[in-house]
Amino acid sequence: MTLGHRLDTITGRIAMTIVVAILAAMTLYMVIVDNVPDWSRPALVDTGVLDQAATVVRLIAAMPDSQKPALAAAAATASYTVAWKAAPCSPGPLRRAPEIERRMRRLAGGDLAAVGFYVAEPSAASPAADARFNRAPFGMAVTLRNGACLIFTVPHRIWGLSWWKRDALMSVFVILATVCVSTIASRTLIRPIEEFSRAARRFGRDTSAPPMVEYGPRELRLAMRAFNAMQDRISKFVADRTTMLAAISHDLRTPLTRIRLRGEFIADREQQKRLFQDVAEMQAMISSALVLFRDDVTDEQGTSFDLSELVRDVVDDAVDQGKPALFSGPDHVIFHGRPMALKRALENIIGNACIYGASADVRLHERGDCLAISVADDGPGIPEEFLEAVFTPFFRLERSRNRRTGGTGLGLTSCRAILQAHGGSISLSNRADGGLLAQIILPRNAAA
């Protein structure tokens, strides 16, 4: 396997993310160090300057006063200059640094009385850039036992942060670079996984959903390719099955018509009546089956419409037919879906409430990213063990052979199929004060 193929895997991308994060942290640290050199230098106590200054203090303290100015001038180096004053030190506002003062006392012995530090004024020898980092002084005033003073001036800053501060700063750079690089890399890795999840949910609602675009790491592309192939096979299977069942149901009408015509020649009126009842029952079942299959094969395009208006129309139609129905809800709720299919489902549910429950109380609610439609009736309800079974094809609570009271057992099956195609659901429950409650949930983003 070539390097390119290895990097195209999830493992390779994670490894590359780690490498890029480390390189980014190092680059960021180098850029900061180049622009702010103080941060890369050791602390003052680690530069060796204090040892040199302590040696100068001991030498000058041991020399006669007449030689001290010349010796101080001769002690200057590229790192600092030295000036001797017989008077007390007053180079500017002094501040204490206990750690450095203790070290100077230890190195200089008893010749040192006090140590103070001051900030040098910006000049050609002391760049203004150093003034931005007013964390440490740029000069040191050493007071001897006899009251004389040695002033050390640092023309260029030669010290920076202590080791733990530099390590902490490097750690911050590593964490910052890692978070930034990992966030970008994880988004490129998570995006195809999220698309895979959306495509799976979309296919669960609509078997004719378009295939997903194959992109991302090699493992995900292979999984997407397999999913697209599976989706294509299932879609063809469902289409062939639906077409076959619809064709069978349609073709059964012809022999049923012939049976009815031949039944006209039966002399026994009682037997003729029973035969016609059987034919009527079979025709009703075929018609219901065609409606169910038509929900699968109808290519109704999704569109935006007023769901509140659609529910109100279904309730008004029921009232016009003399059925007791009532609607309450917002005046306008925009929804994207298939209006004709939803109307058929609502007509079935509301019609059942009016027929078997004596009345239908229909309410539309908005619940965040979902829409809820509740249909309550005042009927006898349904036994708890049958609340889910009524959604299976050809299941009827009414066990008589009268199709006018028992139906064909396909209405709720068709309703659930329509609602699931919109990404929604339907559930039934018995009300505490009597009657049945049908709860419909539809997602606002059904179009997605």
Summary of the structure (lengths in Angstrom):
residues: 448
radius of gyration: 44.7
end to end distance: 39.0
largest distance: 153.9
contacts: 1289
relative contact order: 0.07
helix: 55%
strand: 15%
